[in-house]
Amino acid sequence: MADRLAALFTHFAVRAETFQTGALCGVNSLAPQAGRGQLHLIRSGDVAVHHDGVPEPLRITEPSLLLYPRPLAHRFVTDPACGAEFLCAHMAFDGGAGHPIAAALPAWVCLPLVSVPACAPVLAQLFTEAEATHCGRQLMLDRLFEVLLIWVLRELMTQGSVESGMLAGLSHPKLRGALVAMHEAPQRDWPLAELAAAAGMSRTVFANSFRDVVGCTPGVYLQRWRIGLAQKGLREGRALKHIAMDVGYGGEAALSRAFRTHTGKSPREWIKALAQQG
């Protein structure tokens, strides 16, 4: 079976930076950071999680995992004396909110730890490392958080917890074959018949199923994937003509037209705007 996550993480990395290992008491606010989400582990204690514009807080009363794939302000309210035990990391997604996994997930994901039993080995190692004082502790925690994110994505796909979008497609027993094919070879022309064959479906059933589950046509999805890769190449300072060849466009002009259609800007305008933001 093709690896559903390999191409995603090969092209778009995620880096963790652990910033909290211990109790948080009272009120603690986390401001959004450009290009970064957070992954929180609540080991013990009751927590009310507040989000701006959401009238009712999210209440966590058992050991849980809370993932923010995109920047989002949130506030933890715990008992001012006893608090709650946390293990937290910033998650830097290459491309920020444009990272295909960050873009495919809801604003937050909250999972009781008992609902993700497959994550138990990495959770146990994280908690052990957090309590230790070994050399390389920070590096170990950071890498373990990155591993944990992969475990969580596996679990979300296995459980079918994401109902639409790319991850829903990767969870589908047939559509995932077509998605992995496009991820691994974006430079190829992908006629509908070939994608349907990769999914083991007829063209009509494939086209309808893809649109219903992923939320767009296969052609639109392929263009989005290609433009995402082109944006990554631009951020890395690569020449447009080389990027065009790698992502399946005949030359700079063809890529530029597709890029403007997708982003509203030419590649040059887009990279200039990106530089002004950073």
N, C-alpha and C positions, 0 to 999 in steps of 0.2 A: 504494500500500500504506500502511495506517495506521501511524503511528509508534508502535512498541511501548514506547518509553521516555519519550515526551514528557509524558504525564499523570503518570507516576510522579515525574519530577523537577520538574514544575510544582508538585505538591502537597507533595512531600517532598524538600527540598533536601539536598545534601551539600556540605560545605565542608571544604577541605583546609588544613592548616597544616604546612608543611615544617619539620622539626626536625633533620635530619641530612643533611649533604652531605660525605661523605669517609669515611676509613677508620675501622673499628671493630676493635680488637685485643683478644684475650683473651676474657673473659666480659663480656657486656653484657645486663642484665635489663631488661625493659619491663613495668611493672606495668599492670594494666587501668585504664582511665579511663572513668568512667560516660558512656555515650552516644557513645563514640568508639572507632573501630577504627583500624587502621593499614594503610598501603600501603607496602611496602618494595621497593626495586629493588636487587638485588645485582648490581653491575656486573662484579665480578671477585672471585676468591678462593673458597676452600672454607668452607662454613658448616654447622655442626650446630645445628639449631633444636630446643630442648627445650620441651615442654609438660607442665605438671603432670598427673600421672596417666597419661601416655603413656610406656610403658617405652622405646621406641626413638625416638631423635631423627630428625627430618626432615633428610636430608643433601642439601645443595645444592652441586653441583660445577660448575655452568655458570651464565652470566648468567641470572637468573630474576627473576620478579615474585612477591611473596608478599603476599596480601591477607587481612587480618583484618576482616571486616565488623562484628564485634561485639567488645566488650571481652574480651580473653583474655590472661592472663599468658604470656609466652614469653621465652626466653633464647637469645641468640646466643653460640656458642662458635667462635672463629676462632683462627688462629695468633697467639700472643702477640706476635710480632715483626712479621710481614708483615700480619696482619689480612685484612680484605676491604673492598672499596669499596662503600659504601651510599649510597642516596638514599632518604630516608624522610619520610613525612608522616602526621600524625594525620588521620583522616577522621571528621568530625562529622556523623552522620546525624540529620536531624530526626526526633525521636521515639525516638532511641536504638535499642534492639533491636527496637522496634516498627516501625521504618522498613520498608516492604514489601520493599525490595531487601535490606537487611541481614538481615531475617528469612528471606528465601528462599535465601540462600547457605549453604554449609557453614561450619563453624567457621573454616576457612582454605582458601584457594585458592593453590596454587603452580603457576606456569606458567613453563617455560623460555622465554626471550625469542624463541628461534627458532620456537616453536610459535605465536606471535602476530605473524606478519609484518605484518599490517595496522596494528599499533601502532608500527611502525618510525618514522614521521615524528614523532610526539609524543615518543617516547623519545629520538630524536636531539636534539630541541629542549630537552628536559629536561636531558640531559647537557651540552649546550652552555651552557645558562643556569646550571647548577650550577657550572661552571668559570669563569664570567665574574664581573665586579664591576660590572655596569651598574646604574644607578639603577632602582628598581622590581623588583630581582631576586627578592625574597621574594614579592611579589605575582604575578610571572610564574610562579614555581615552583608556588605554590599553585593558580593557575588551571590550569596544565598538568597537575597531578596530578588535578584534577577532570575534565579532558578525558580523561586516561588511564583513569580509572575507567569512563567511558562506552565507550571503546574495548574495555576488558576485558569489559564486559557484552555488547557486540556479539559479541565473539569467543566467549564462553561460549555464547551463544544460537546462533550460526552452527555451532559445533562440536557442539552438543547435549551439552555437558559436564555440565549439571545435569539429573539424571534424574527428579526429581519436584518438585512445588511450582509456584509462580507462574512462575519463570523457565523451567521445563520447558514450561509451558503457552504462554508467549510464544515459545518456540522451535518449537512445533508449527505446521506449515504451515496448519492450519485452526483449531485452538482459539484461536490468538492473536487472530483477528478478534472472537470473543466477549469475550475478556478486555479488549481495547482498548475495546470498546463500553461495558463496565461501568465501566472506569476513567474514560472521558471523560464519561459521563452517569450518575453514580451515583444521581441523583434520579429517574430514570425507573423505572417498573415494567418488569421484564424477564421476560416470560413465557418459558418454556422454548423455545417454538416460535420466538420472535424471536432468541434467542441461538443456537439451532441454525441458523437462517437466516444469521445473521452469520458462522457458521463454515462454512456451505455443507455441512451434514450433516443427516441425519434426526434427529429428536428422540431416539430411542432410542440411536443410535450416538453422538450428541453427549453425552448424559448419561453413558453408560458410559465414553466416552473421557475426558471431563472429570474424572470421579471417579478413573479409573486414573492419569491423568497429573498432575493438580493435587493430588489427595489429598483432595478434598472435593466436595460437590455444588455446582453453580452458585449455588444459593440461599444456601448457607452462605458461599461465597466473596464474594458480593455483600454480605452482612451484615458480614463482616469488613472489607471495603474501606470500607463506609459508617462503621463504628465507628472505624476508623483515621482517617478524615477528621474525624469528630466529635471525637476526641481532639485532633487538631491544632487544631481551632477552639477547644476549651476552653483549650489551652495559650496561644493567642493572646488569650484573654480575651473571646471573642465570646459573645453571648447565646445561650442554648440554643434558643430559639424560632427564631432565624435559622439556626442550625446544622441543626436538624431539617428545615427547608424545603430547605436546600441538599443534604442527603444522602438525601432521599427518604422521610422519615417525616412522618406527618400532623400531628404536633405534639410538644410537649415530652414528654407522657406516653408516646407510642409510642416515641420515641427513648430515653427513660429505661428502659423495659422491655427494649428490645433491648440497651441499653448494659449493664444489670445481667446479662442473660443471657450476654453475651460476656465481661465483665470480672469479674463477681461483685460489682461496686460500682455505686452510682448515680453519675451524672456529678458530683454535688457531693462525694460521698465520694472519688471518683477524683482530682479536682483537689486536694482537701485532702491526700490521701496523697502526691501528686506534689510539693506545696509542702513537705511535711515532709522528703521525700528530698533536695530541692535546697536 
